[in-house]
Amino acid sequence: MSGKKSDFVKFEQVDKSYDGKELVVKGLDLDIAEGEFLTLLGPSGSGKTTTLMMLAGFETPTNGEIYFDGNPINNIPPHKRGIGMVFQNYALFPHLSVFENLAFPLKVRKIDKAEIEERINKTLKMVSLTGFENRMPAQLSGGQQQRVAVARALVFDPKLVLMDEPLGALDKNLRESMQYELKHIHETLGVTVVYVTHDQGEALTMSNRIAVFNDGKVQQLSGPNELYETPVNSFVAGFIGENNTFTGTVKELASGSAKVETSTGEIILANPIAVSSAGEKSRISLRPERVNINPTEQIENRFEAEIKEIIYHGDHTRVRVNLLGNDDFILKVPNASSNSKLNLGDKVNLGWSSQDCRALDY
Amino acid sequence: MSAEIRTSDGELLSVKLRKVERRRRTTAFLLAAPLLFFIVFAYVIPIFQMLGRSVDNVQMNEFLSETHEVMQIWDGTEMPGEDVTSTFFYELKGLVEEKNHGKIATRLNYEKGGFTSLIKKTARKLKDFDENGNFLDQFINVHKKWGDIEYWLALKRGTDAYHFRKYLTTFDYEQKFDGSIERIPEKKRINVTLWLRTIFVAAGVTFCCFLLAYPISHLLSVLPTRYSNLLMICVLLPFWTSLLVRTSSWMVLLQKQGVLNDTLVSLGIVADEGRLELMYNMTGTFIAMTQILLPFMVLPLYSVMKTIPPSLMRAATSMGATPFLAFRKIYFPLTYAGISAGSILVFVLSIGYYITPALVGGAKGTLISNRIAYHMQQSLDWSLATAMAAVLLVAVLIVYWLYNKIVGIDNMRLG
């Protein structure tokens, strides 16, 4: 990415409070690179939407400064920022046709008629809505309205586009196809996108980088696979994907390995991520798909478990077992024919590598 | 021929459906029936009966039916012949015996002034008439007005069963005895002035209400519920107070020695001898009516504004529109439905407003409704009063028709 700024958007020590009592965003430092698709992911109330609104200019930071393309923008009103935005419920103007909706940002910029038409045609083609110019928003399906909203945010060639849970109102199938479509649009245009969602699947599919928000802070900022594979704390591990946990106390700590004693007295070999000394309490995180059933090879952690429940899920079967006092330990078993001999009440051996089980903060 | 669809027990689907639905429909109708009957008998029928009075002259026509009939062949260019005068004599005699001549005297007096005394004097002298003599001469002997052909013409016209002359009067026109229609003398013209004033006041009050209600409604629609409820109570408070009380309190506030003038004088803004004339003129009517009708504008506006998501304005500004432009191009057009619904409500209510202009309007601030009341209560010319009321009704219907043409009645939101 030569010539592209790595700090195209920069949040510097940004705090935000609505009521003067509680901070919704706490000391946010965040750099967004030019051309990047960055997702702000987090549960509701985690500060992600507030962060987006501050960037759009609809909220003012209580403290700190936001830079856009090198310039501080705290005192620039939203209409002068030139940032495109897609809203949660599309916010299409109901009294204007699709064409007029798209023409709005262009007319405001006093672009001449011929060019307006050309740009709108181009943008509608991009979102595959050619021929819908004269429809009113109410005559469109949810997915089509969504596309119009995206087209409208892109038609004036903004350098930055913000999206606030734009797919939240669509049904599951449509949401998935729109995810790919948005990703392709981003790749084609090379525009910087900041995307807010609480849907981790959406975030993992679309983003270059994901900032996981909780409690007004960025918990982890990394690419989708690192986020899933190597969560840095319990919140991220629990929030992204499925996760089995044990709680315990660190007995021994060496580089690359920690011995953690669980509440039932067993010792688990784990990868120390967020523990710093022996005697600390820790929460161990282990992805269900990283557990082997009846492993044949040598493996660092091996324990016996009892099958409590078998739930058929089509392409895989989820098996709930009792392991080391954890009654909610979940296994994901692919529905291959070799795995069909699991029965309720059976005892099985489970094994996993110490690298896959991460000792995080308690 | 398409095949008829039948239910599984062999009956026609359409017949079966009607049977099944009939019970439900009957119940629904029975529930609505009391109100329907009430409206028809206590509202619709009386209104049409009343409006009928504006053209109805059937009683007069019956009292003097034979006279009216023989007068039809009289062309009215010369004095009527003996056939007319003799018929009139016998019918008048009958009316005097039944003591009904007073009624025709009053009624004929509307057609031409002087008829009351003329009929009364003639009635007293009827017994002296010689039934074998010339009736016209004897009438003229009793009162010389009978020698004036206009009285006979008025008698002919006054016994028509139906007429539309009151509608002419409503617009300050009159029909001469030769049938021509002319404006009445300038000094007597009052109704057209009142109509124009009524429309002007109604339009003005509507506009003032709009100006005041728009920001309030917007505020109501964006405030958090606990504040907006309080504000809403303030807006609705007038609804909970008697109209008379409200108008009287405006009198307390606006009169020359009233609260407002006192305050202005004590603040030194107005000199004591130059106290403002805020009442018994158009200003008073305007101020009081605007305040009283304000809720009718606020409610439809509020209900429309409440449905406009705040994200629309944000979207517009994010696309580069200044807040003003976003308001003009996005927010304002979306409130048209509320503006039109509120405007039509306030306009229609103010066009027929009575109490407030009667109390604070004075001579210069009275409206057509006050004139209608005058004709109902003082002059007792009910025909004219109902003609005016009918015109008012038609005016309101025209407003509705226009509204439906321009906005569509389906778009009306009233809260």
Interface residues (C-beta under 8 A of the other chain):
Chain A: A56 G57 F58 P77 P78 H79 K80 R81 G82 I83 G84 M85 F87 Q88 N89 A91 F93 P94 H95 F104 P105 V108 R109 R152 A153 F156 L162
Chain B: P309 S311 L312 R314 A315 A316 T317 S318 M319 G320 A321 T322 P323 L325 A326 K329 I330 P333 L334
